[in-house]
Amino acid sequence: MADTAQKLITLASQIVSNCLSQDTSSETKTPKMGARNQVYYSALNGECPKSLVPMLTAMVSGALKSKKTLIKCAHDDGLFSLKPEELPTGCGSLCESITASGQVVGVNAELLVVLYEVLLGSRRIRGTSPIVKLVKSRKASLQKTLASRRKSGTEKQHVDRIKMPRFVRLNHIKTTSNEVHAHFESSLNLKFMEKPESSTATLLSGVPKGKYTVDPLLPDIFILPSGTNLHTDSLVNSGAIVLQDRSSCLTALALNPPSNAICVDTCASPGNKTLHMASLMRRDKSGKGGGGRITAFERDPTRLGTLQRRIGEQGAETFVKARGADFMHADVSENGEFKDVTHVLIDPSCSGSGLAADSATGSALTSEYDQPSDSSSKLAVVGGGASDSQKVKNLARVQVEILLHAMKLPNLQVVAYSTCSVYREENEDVVLEVLQKQNKFRCARAIPTWPHRGLENVPEFAKISPLVCRATYEKDGTNGFFVARFERISEDEKGAEKKKKKKKKRKEEGVEDESCTASVSVKKARVTTTKVKVALPPKPPCVTFSKRGNCKFGKRCRFSHETQNSPHHKINVDKSLMEEMDILNEF
Ligand SMILES: C[S@@+](CC[C@H](N)C(=O)[O-])C[C@H]1O[C@@H](n2cnc3c(N)ncnc32)[C@H](O)[C@@H]1O
């Protein structure tokens, strides 16, 4: 038992150490893996038993979130002043250095994890390492130090981690809604609770213990009480149901590919959205799918392995293929490999600033997939302010590039773009820039039934805000998320748009104002009416023909050719007209 506990502490310490070294390392072109993702991969790689994933997650996120508090407590308790001979053998140093102002630099990651467990986490201490022994020996005084800091107001009362409901997505490739209901009721002993009317109320108050329900807005999503441990569940293990945050399901729904769609996921691993797309393409059980397929790009070799494994686990290998390559190198030319692609999903690397724990507490939990760009600029941007982080700007530049590259695909009809970021730079600003830089795609309304749209009260977003979707913990009980849908502009739409622009330009140039336009059209209408209603006068006779019986212009002659007996010859033709006819006939 102590051995398992120590293994968990060691694994948590490794992940915390990775995250802390990323915090201080210089900017890298490819963002590193975030804490959650590292936990996730350690479970997939068998380093952490699935049943212990929730504990590992709590340890890692707790140590990272409460880093400052833990360091201050250890400092006030004198831990960092201990001489090497006062430390248990093999303990190593507790930090790299302490600055003149008392700032602790390079704190030992295992110390943070163990301190978290003793002071804020389970409050129990198991494990066998020298650091565990050290903290154990000072447990009482450390707890006293924390209590006195709180009493004096220097430390806030401990805020519990946000508890989001457990979301479960149905995989149409492997199961049906009825089977999942039966499984929850018989295997998990949960009772179905009426489908809620409003998502906000239910998701924030949570689903009571012993119950489950279905998402009031999004299809195929079940909601279970927060903390329900499904890591060893048989349907999860068989890939029939998938643990996936509600917000992360918005992208595939915004794309909504039909069963015959030819799809690309540009940034796919670990494949949640790819496989959600695949499931949607197999909603209709009447046939074996409509011939659609998905190519899922992933440039990171480790993540590619995970993607491949999950495609197999979820039964999608016949029509979903993982491609270990950078999408930016994909041939998007007229006759290229991807010329038939109709639907593209783009969920690129982002700041990950939308994690619920971040937006609600402002604390430094790392993102699902990538490091947050700048923990100091959180929250400010939720309301539409700006993040000044250079990393966010770099990410946004790449996001625009991926979108523009995809939009070169010759047969592409729909694009869904998403981020788990709250920053406008990665969301609405990206949409505006893409609309500015190409004229083949327009922004269309994504998931019309989703109630929460883009940032309000930002004048430049007025046109796109009602079209895009945002999700927040506060309103939707999810991580912070953003989704946009682009659709190819049809030829008809292009024509109408051109006309509109022309009209607008003329108006701006003052060529015609509203009243002037009206009078012109009336005039035109009159001219047309005159042409239709007034019968044309009969053609006058051809003089040459009537005189000599033939005409060199034949059918091309603009005068009528009549025989000597025809009534034309009896008409007294006006002299001036005759002169004109003569000239013409001679020509
Ligand atoms: C935010 S994660 C994608 C999460 C995924 N869509 C899901 O729902 O499970 C971004 C992933 O895209 C990969 N990636 C980023 N840019 C890429 C590119 N240009 N080509 C291929 N893969 C890329 C990253 O390595 C990372 O694994």
The ligand as an ORCA input file, in Angstrom:
! r2SCAN-3c Opt
* xyz 0 1
  C      -5.559     20.914    -28.743
  S      -4.803     19.443    -29.188
  C      -6.063     18.610    -30.104
  C      -7.060     17.927    -29.262
  C      -7.978     17.045    -30.071
  N      -8.643     17.797    -31.110
  C      -9.007     16.353    -29.224
  O     -10.135     16.824    -29.144
  O      -8.693     15.319    -28.649
  C      -3.765     19.914    -30.490
  C      -3.049     18.741    -31.102
  O      -2.730     19.076    -32.422
  C      -1.392     18.763    -32.725
  N      -1.013     19.748    -33.754
  C      -0.857     21.073    -33.605
  N      -0.558     21.641    -34.780
  C      -0.548     20.665    -35.709
  C      -0.308     20.627    -37.115
  N      -0.011     21.735    -37.784
  N      -0.382     19.447    -37.752
  C      -0.679     18.316    -37.069
  N      -0.890     18.281    -35.740
  C      -0.835     19.445    -35.068
  C      -0.674     18.886    -31.404
  O       0.475     18.068    -31.404
  C      -1.725     18.417    -30.434
  O      -1.665     17.042    -30.230
*
